[in-house]
Amino acid sequence: MNHPHHKPALFDYIALASLLIWAPAGQAIYISDDVAASNYDALAARPEYAAAGWLQDYTGGQLCTGTLVAADKVLTAAHCVMLSGHMILPQKIAFGLSADLPPSFTNNVSAIAVSSHYDDNNFDNSYYYDLAILTLNNPLAQTPAVLWSNIITSSPTSFTGVMLGYGEQGTGTNSGQVGAAARLAAMNVIDTGGIIGLETDFDKPDGSTDTFGNPYPIALEGTTCYGDSGGPLYIQGGGVVGVLSSGYNNYGDPCLYGDVSQWVSIANPLNLEFLASQGINISDVPEPPTLLMFLPSLLALRLRRRFKA
């Protein structure tokens, strides 16, 4: 049986060792070997995804990814702010929106709320509720992301998602720097899920590492890795429908070709309840005439490419 590989926060490593060690800045998302990193970089820089930002801990280490969902509220994964069942102090965390991690920062988080349905000591059975809301000391000028609650409840595989993160970087066959900014984005078809959870798989160009659906990758296909936890899964051209929690790989090492990312579904009723309790606005799917405006972009990248670009 395959278990999700936990996309850990820095504090998980503190639990394993007394040293504060973390990957260097400038890392994010795993991408296809046959596509230039600049294309993924350009996707991350698009203004509709500007609400995705970094979380850093008090030592200056890159911690996780989060999304501004109100002027002073950040949505992230609960496991990013928990250690062995205990919440870390909000004064130890900072959130920012720059494309690269800053050399220094000021802590700007005043409060943390974690879903009561998440159990940090029983992660495998509660990652469906792996959500936290951070309250900032002061509101930010950036337009917040819109959360969509019901676009993927019945037929998630109709849509292409856009994932963003500040975590570990590499390609489908090799970990390491790819020459992009710290914040990187990739696309992937939402293969499985609904109100319980969502999954995306990282297909190799030759189709040999398929877990779900069509075995060939779409343009700008990628996956997530350590440090991307808490990052958003947008519907391309639309709202946020998921938050990164964990993943696994039936074909080899985490984050390489074959990797499956597991996303907390915004549409889960218990998650909607938690978000509402924190004053977060949730939007329904646009009315059909409005949604039709998105369909060309939503469906175009469903066409799988079989050959290298």
N, C-alpha and C positions, 0 to 999 in steps of 0.2 A: 504493500500500500504506500502510495506517495503522500507525503505530508507537505503542506505549504512551507516553502523556505521563508522564514520571517525576514522582512526587510527592516533591520534593526535600527533603533535610535542609538545615539552615542552611549546612552546610559545602560544599554544592554551590555556593552563592552566593559563598563565600569563594574558591573555585577560579576564579570568573568575575571577581571584583573584590576589591580589597583592603579594602573597607569592610565592616563587620559591620552588615548591614541585615536587618530581619525585620518581618513584619507585626505590628501591635499585638495585645496580648492580647485575649481575649474572642471568638475566632473558631473556628468548627467546623462542618463538614458543610454541604452544600447541600440545601435543602428545597423542597417544592412551594410555588408562589405562593399557592395557594388554601387552604392550611391554616395555622392560627395557629401561630407559633413556640412558644407555650407548650405545645402538645401534644407537640412534639418534645422540649422541655425536660423535660417530665414523664417521657417515656420514658427519657431519659438518667439521671434520678434514681432509677429503679427499683433496689431493692437487689440484684437478680440480676445487674446490670451494673456493680456498684460496684468491680470489680477493674480496670476500664479507667482508665488514668491518663496524665498528661502527662510528657514528657521535655523538659527545658530544658538549654541549654548554659551554659557558664560566664559568658557575658555577660548572662544573664537572658533571652535570646531563646527563644521557643517553638520547639522543635526537631521533635518527632514525637509519636506516641502509642504507648503500650505497655500491656501487660496483666500484672498480677501472676498468675503461674501456680504459684508456691510462695511460702512465707513470705518468702524472700529472693531470688526469681528473677523477672525481668521478661522477657516475650517481646515482641520488636519486629521491625522490618525491618532487615536487614543494611545496606541503603544509608543508613539513618539514622546509622550509626556509622562510615561509611567515607568516605574522601576520596581519590580517584584510586588506589584499590587499597590504601590504608593505613588501618589502624584508628586512630581517634582515642583519646586517653587517657581511661580510665574516670573519672579524677579531674575531668574537665571536664564531667561529666553529672550531672544529678539527676533523680530520679523521684518523683512525688507523685500523690495520689489526690483532691485537692480539685477541686470542680466548676469553680472559676475559677483562673487562674494566679496564684500568689502574687507579691507585689512583690519578695520576696527569698527565697532558699532556701540550703540547705547541700548541697553535693555529697555524694551518698550511694551512689555506684556504685563498687565495688572491682575489678570484673573484667568483661570483655566476651568472649564467644565467638561467632564467626560461622561459619555452615555452610561447610564446605570446598568445597561444590558451588556456592557463589555466587561469581561473578566480577564485581567492581565495575567492571572495565574492559570487560566484555562483558555489560552489563545485559540487553539484549534477549533474549539466549540463556540467561540464568541466573536470571531473576526468579522462576522456579518454586521456587527454593531461597533466596529473599531473607529469611532468618531470622537473628536474633541473640538470644542470651540474656545479659542483664545480671545480675550478682550484686550484691546490695545489701550495704552494710556491716553492717546489722542487719535482722533480720526485722521485717515489718510485721504488725499485728494483723488486718488485713483478710483475710477468707476468700478464698483464691485462686480464680480461674476454673478450670473443669474443661475439659480439652481432649478432644474427641470425635474418634476416629480413623476411623470407618468408616460414619458415617451417610449420607455423601454420595458414596460410591464408585460407586454404580450408578445412582441416580435423584435427583440433587441438585434437580431442578426440582419435587420434591414438597414443598419446604420454604421457609418464609419466614425470611430472615435479619435480624438486628438489627446495625447497624454503629454504632460509636462513635468519636469523634475530637475532637481539640482544634485542628484545622487551620483553614484559611481558610473563611469563612462567607458564605453568600448564599442566593438563591433560584434557581429554575430559569431565570429570565430576567435576573437581576441579581446582581452580586457586592456584598458589603457587609454590614454588621451587620444582624441580624434581631431583636435584643433578647433573645437567650437567653444562658445561661451559656456559658463557654468549652467545657465538655464538652457535646456535643450528640449525639443519637442519631437514627437514621432506620431505616426498614424497607425491604426490597426482596426480591423473589423471587430465589432463586438460579437463574439462567437456564441457565447452562452450566457444565460442569466435572466434576470427579471427583477422582481421585488426582493428576492433572497440575496442575490449577488451577481456580479458580472465577471466575465473572463475574456481575455484576449490572448492569442498565441502568436509566437514569433516564428514565422515560416522562413525556411531557407530558400534561396532563389531556385534551387533544383527540386523543391517540393518534398524533400526527404525527411523533414522534421515536423510534419503536420500532426496536430492534436485534435483540432476541430475544423470542420468545413473544408473549403477549398484549400489545397496544400500549397498554393503559390502565393507569394506576398503581393500586397498592393504597393503602390508608389509610396515612398517614405515610411515603409513599415519599420517598426521598432518595438522594443519592450522596455520594462523598467528594471531597476536594480537597487542595491542598497543605498539609502539616502533619498530615494524618490518617494518613500512612504509619505502618505498624507497628501500627495499631489493629486490634481484633478484629472478626471476623464471627461472631456467635453464631447458633445455631439458636434461634429464638424459644422461650423457656421451657427451653432446654437448654444445651449446652456450646458452646465455641468450635471452629469448624471451619476458619477461615481467618484470615490476617493480610494486611492491605492492603499491596500492593506498588506498583501503578501503575494507569494507566488511559488511555483515549483517547475521542475524540468524533467520530463520523462526520458530525455535524450542525452543528458549530460549535466554539465555544471550550470548553476544558476546564472541567469541573465544572457546566456548564449543562445544560439538558434535552438528552437524547441521550448524555450521558456514560456510559461503561462503566468500572466499577471492576474491577480484576483483583486477585484474592486468591491468596496462597500457600495451597495445600491442606495442612492438617495430615496428611491421610491419605496423602500421597505417601511411599512407603517410605523414600526418602532423607531426608526431613524427619523421619519417625518415628525413624530411626536417629540423626540429630543431636540431637533432643530427648532421647532416651534417654541419649545420652552425657553430657548435662548434668544428668541426674538428674530430668528432668521426667516426672511420671506422665501417662500417656495412658489414657483410658477408652474402652472399646468402647461401642457403642450399648446403652442399657438393653434388658433382655429384653423381648420383645413385650408382655406385660401391662403393664410399666412404661411403655414407649414409648406405648402407647395412651392413657395419661393426658395426654400432650402433644399428641396429634393434633388435638383441637378447636382449640387455639390455633395449632398449626402450619399448619393448613389453612384456618382461617376467613378469614385475610387474603389467601388466594389469589383470593377474589372481587374482581374489579377494579371500581372505581367509574368510571362513565362521565361523571358530572356533578360540577360543583363542589359542595363541601359548603356 
